Amino acid sequence: MTLFSRGDDPHCHRVRIALAAKGLEVRVVESDPARPPEDLVDLNPYQSLPTLVDRDLVAYGPGVICEYLEERFPAPALFPGEPAGRAQARIVAQRIEQDWYALVPALEGGERREEQRARRLLLEAVVATEPLLRRKPWFLADQFSLLDAAVAPILWRLPRWRIAIPATAPTVERYAQRLLAHPAVRASLSEAEREMRR
């Protein structure tokens, strides 16, 4: 398998975490979206990152790639086994994408007012997970899942975006520490991502 990825992109990071959690070997091709590799131009009409190539399949979009990995390599399971649980996980993953990841462009260099607003909205969204995180050791699950893989890149970048989890959300803080210390998260880190927390 080959993954076209960018070392500082949270969407790519999400896929690298899923790959690491599955214990899969993959060739990572560091790619610049402004000057995509010729192979990526040929494979993906949008030249978007991340893009995964597995034999004859070309998949792009972090959610599509993660679900493909789950179906192709079912062990260890990173998604609930029953249909209702999978549907609930997909709904939550979509909310994370729409409510958290949609703020990334503003946090990564939007106008000052736009950046401040995005910082406030993301902090509110992260803190709002406090009651959910009290129910289970992982994000709505008893074991590490694709939801944790989706949340981890955002939590990893909080210091870079000058966002601190407040003392009023101790469960979120404990979860973040446990999540960011998970072996799959640690194994997935690019050099650029390691630099974010030095």
N, C-alpha and C positions, 0 to 999 in steps of 0.2 A: 504494500500500500504506500501511496505517496500523499502527503498533505501539503498543499500550498498554504502557507501561513504567514502571519506577520507577528513578530515577537512582542509587540506592545499592544496588540489588539485584543480586547476582551472576548469578542466572538470566537476568534481563533483559539484563545486560551481555554474557553469552554470545551471545545472539541479535543484539545490536547489533554485536558483533564479526563474526559471520557475514555480516550485511548489508553491513558495511563491506568485508569481504574480497571479496564479490561485486560491490562497486561499485554497490549498489542504492540508489536514492533512496527514502526512506520518511518519512512524517509520523509523528513521535513524539509521543504524547499522554502527558504525565507524569501518573501516576495514583497515588492514595493508596488502598491496599487497604481502609483503614478507611472511606473515603468514595469508592467507585468512581464514575467518570463514568457518567451515565445510559446512554450508548451501550454501555459495557462490560457493564452489567447486562443490557441487551437482547441482547447478542451471545454472551456466555459465561455459561452457567448457574452456573459456579463463581466468576465475577468474578476469576479468577486472573491473575497476571502472570508472564511476558509473554503477551500475546494479539496475534496478527497477523491482520489483515484484508486479504485480497487478492481483489478482485472479490467473488465470492459465497462464498469460502471464509473460515471463521473457524477458526484453529488456535491451540491453546494447549498449553503445555508446551514448554520449551526444546528438548528432543530432537526432538520432533515438528516444531516450527517449523524447526529447522536442517536436518533431513532433507528437509522440503518445499522449502525454498529450494534445496537441492542438486539436487533432481530438477527443479524448475521452471526453474532458471537453472544449467545444468550447467557453464558456463564463468565463471570458472576453477573447475576441479574441486577440491573440498575433501574428497573421499572417494575411497578407492581404486576403481579401475575394475572389478576382478575380484570376484566374489561372496565368495571366501574372505577377501580383504582388507577388504571392507565388513563382513563378519560379525565379523572380529577388531576392527575399529574400533568397532563397536557394543558389543561385549563390554567393551572398555576404557572407552568412554564411560559405560556402565552402572556400571562399578566406580567411576569418578570421581564419578558422581552419588551412589552409595550410600556410598562411603567418605569422600569429601571434602565434597560439598555437604550431606550429612546432618548435618555438624558445625556448619554455619553458624548455626542458631538458638541453639545454646549459646554460640558465639563472639560473637554479637550481643546478648548480654544475658541469658544463663542465670545460674544461681546460680554463686557463685565456684568451688566445687568442680567443678561441671559444666563451667564455662568452662576451668578448668585442664586437666581431662581432655581436652576437645575440642582444646585447643591442643597438648597432647602427642601425641594421635592424629594430628592433621593434620600436624604436623612429621614424625612417623614415616612417614606415607604419602608425603609430598613427598620425603623423603630416600630412600625405597625406590625411587624412579624413577631414581636415579643410574645403575645399570647399563643400564637401558633407553635413557636419553638418550645414552649413549656410542655407540650403534649408528647413529643417524641424526641429521642436523642439527635435525630437528623431532621432535615426539612420535611415534615409530614411523613416521616418513615422511621423504621427501626434500624435501618442500615443506610449507608452512603448510597445516594441515587443520582440520577441525571438532574434532579432539581438542585442538589448540592453542587453539582458540576456547573450549573447555570448561575448560581448565587456566588460561588467562590471568586470568579474574576472581578466582580464588582466589589466585594468586600476587600479583596487584595489591594485594589486601587484607592480605597478610601483615604489613606494618608496623602497620596499624591494629589487628590482633589481637595485636600484640607477639610475633610469630614471626619469627625470623631464621634464614636458611639457614646451617647451620654450615660451617666451613672444611673439614670432612670430606666435603662434597658439592660439590666445585668444578664438576662438570659441570652439576649442577642450577642453581648460581648463574649460570654462563655462559648456560645455556639461558634462565633467567628474564630476564636482561638483554636477550638477543636478542629474546625473545618480547614483552616489555613495550615494546620500542622498535619493534615491527612497525607499519607504517602503519595496518593495520586496527585494531589495539588502540588506537593513539593517536586515530584518527578516531572510535572508538566511545565515547570517554569523556564522561560527563556532568560537569557542574560539580561535583556531589557527589563523584564519583570522582576528579576532579583534586585536590580538597581533601584526599583521603585520603593523598596523598603529598607535600603541601606542608610 
